[in-house]
Amino acid sequence: MAPHDADDLVAFRNVTIVRSTAPALLCRIGNRSVWLPRWHVSGKLWCAGDRGTLLVRRWVARERHLIDLHGIPVVPPLVTMLRPRAPARLHLVRRERDVTPVA
């Protein structure tokens, strides 16, 4: 591996910025939260609530255990489990027959 490969960028998709400070971003990548220094990331994600693709320097991704030595992501993807929605129940409401309407 060439020495300059460590500065290559690795793309992570579906990243959510949980918190942001001047020097770093707290990112949710897969099912992990990790602080990443701003000067070692690139992309359009900059403040809390932003979501999308984030480019991270390869050496930083390795140091944070986001990829292995071969560049394969080790972060398990975020699995969302959607519960089936229960069917809506309709209730019949009867009007009282003995009640006289108020005019």
N, C-alpha and C positions, 0 to 999 in steps of 0.2 A: 504494500500500500504506500502510495506517495505521501510525503509529509503534508502537502497542501490539501489532501482529502479531508482532513479534520475540520477545515473551514467550509466545506460544502454544506449546503442547506438540505435538511430533511423536512418533507412536508407532512404535517399532521392535519387530518380533516376532522370536522365536527368538534373543534376546540371551543370551549366556552371560557370567557374571562370571568373569574369569580370576583377578583379584587385587583385593583391596580394602584401602584404607588409610583412615585417618580422614578426609582431605579429598577423596579421589577413588576412582573405580572404574575398573579396566581391563576394558573390555567387548569381547567378540568380537561384532561386528555384521557379518553376511555373512562375507566372507573377510578382514576387516580387524580389527585390534585398536586400540582408541583409549581414551585416558584421558578420563574425564568427571568434572567436579567434582560432588560429591554435592548441593550446594545448587542445581544446575541440572537435576537429574533427579528423576523421580518414579516410583513403582511399588513393587513388593514384592521387588525384587532388591537385596540389600544385602551379601552376602558371597560369597566364592569358591565356585563350583559352582552358584550359583543360576542358573536359566534361565527365560526367559519374555519378557513384553512390558515394555519400558522406555520411559518418556516423557521426552523431552529437549526443552529449550527450543529453539525454532526458530533463534535466533541462534547458539546453541552448535553445533547440527547443521550450520548453514551454515559456521561457522568451522572445524569439523573435517572439512569436505567430505563430510558424510554425505548432504546434500540439495543441490540446485541452487537458483538464485534463485527458481524457480517452485514449490519445495517438493517436487520429484520426487526420490525417493531415487537417489543415484548409487552407492550401495554395491551391488556385485553380490551376489546371493544366494549363500549357501553351498551349493555343489553337492556332494552326497555321492555318490560312485561306489561302489556295492556290487558287489563281484566275485561272480560266481556261485560257489557252493560246489561244490567237486569232489565227485563221488559217493564215498561211503565204499566202501572195498575190504575185502572179507572174505577172510581167509586161513584155510585149513584147517590145523589143527595136529594131526598124528597122534601118538598115544601110542606109545611104544616097546613092542614086543611082548615083547622079551627081558627087560625090567626086571620084577623081582618086587616086588610092593607091600611096603612096610615096615610091620610091624604094631606 
